[in-house]
Structure formats: structure tokens, C-alpha cells
Amino acid sequence: MQPKMKHDYAENIKKYATNVDSGAVDGIVKHLGIALRSRDASLVASTDAEEMKRVRESFMKKKLALAGTDAELDAALHEVVGRMKSEHDKSRVTVYYLIAEKFGKLGMFVHKA
């Protein structure tokens, strides 16, 4: 499988967000690192309850330090993947970007020079 280029991720995000922050995209790609080399790991299986729990626990709670209840975080996650319902294969970069954007956390992925 040919790895995606960073601009491919940004193009996908542009379907759901305006004024895409390329620095935040780069930061999310860097955060995900080697996981993006595997097709399976580069996608979010939104119909898999365990996968959704992993996104909530590992990304939303640990990385973004969101303090809402599981129900609140799950609702936000389902809202984001719901926006992407037309795509069978949901890019993990796009899902993470949209979650971070929703909670005003994109800045934590932008490298400060």
C-alpha cells in the first residue's frame, strides 16, 4: 500500500471543515506516526464499539485531556463520524482532526518554531 501524502489528508478534511490548519494536520499525522502505514490502523471502524471506545479513551481522554462523561464524549464522537457517514472508510486523521477542532484543541498539534 502506498502511504498517503499529507496533502491527501488535508483534502479529505476539507470535505468536512473550512480553513483547514495544515500545521494541525501535520501534527496529527506525526502523532499517529507509524500507525498510518497500516491501512487498518489508519481508518476508524465507526461500527465497532471497541474501536470507538479506543478513540474515546486514547485520543479524547488521554491525548486531548477531555473531561466530559463517557456519554458526552461518545455523543461528540458519534456526531463527528456521523458527519462522515458518506465515507465507508473513515480516515483516522480526519476523525481526529474533527474531534480536536470540535473541542478547540487543534493548537496542541501545531509545532511552535
N, C-alpha and C positions, 0 to 999 in steps of 0.2 A: 504494500500500500504506500502510495506517495504521500508524505506528510503535507498537511495544509500549510499554506503560507499565511503569515499574519494578516495580510490584506484580505484573504478569504474569510477569516473570522470576522473582521470589521464589516465586510459586505453582508454577511449573514445577520449581524447585529443590526445593521441599518434597516432591515425589514421591520424591526420592532421598536427602534429608538431613533430619535433625531439627535443631531450633534454628537455623534459617537466620539468618545475620547480615546484616541489611538494610544495614548500613554497608558490608560487603564486597560485597554485590550492587551497591550504588550505585557503589562504586569500580571494579568490573569493567566496569559499564556505561560509566562515564566513560573508563576505559582503552580500551575498544573504540570509543567515540565515534561518528564518522560512519559507520563500517563497519556499524553496526546499522541504518542506513537502507536498506541493500540486503538484500533477502531472501536472496540467495545468500550474501553475506558474513556474514549473521547466523546462518548454520547451519554445522555441521561435517559434511562429507561423509565419514563414517567408513569408507566402502568405497573411497575414493580415497587411494591410497598417498601421493601428493604432498601432499594436504591434511593427512594425518596427520603427515607429515614437517614441514610448515609449523607445525603446532601444537607439535610437539616442539621444533623449533629456535627459533621466535619467542617462544612463550609459556613453555614449560617451561624451556628453557635460558637465553634472554635475559632474559625478564621475571622469572621465579621464581628464576633463577640455580641451577637444579638441576644437580648434578654427576654424576649417575649415567651409566652407559654408555647408548648409544642403545638397546640391547636392554632394559635395565632401564626406561628411560623409556617405550619403546614398550609394554612389558608393562603399566605403570601406566595409560597412555593407553587401551589396549585394554580394561583392566579397567573403567575409567570408562565408556567408550562401550558396553561390554557390559551394564552396569547399566541403560543406557538403550535396550536393544535393542527394547523395545516401541514406541519412537517412531521413525518413519521420519525425521522432520525433527528433528535434534538441535540444540537451541539452543546457540549458541556461549557465551552467558553461563552456561548450566547446566554445560556441559562444563568451562569454565574454572574455575567455582566449585568443582566437584567435584575437579578436579585440585589446586587450591590448598588445599582442605580436606584432601585425602589427604596432602599434604606439609606441613601445618601452616603454610601461607603466607597464610591469609586476612587476617591482621593487616596485611599490607603494602598492602591495598586500602582499609582503614578510615582515613578522614580524621581526623586528630587536631586537635581545635579548640584 
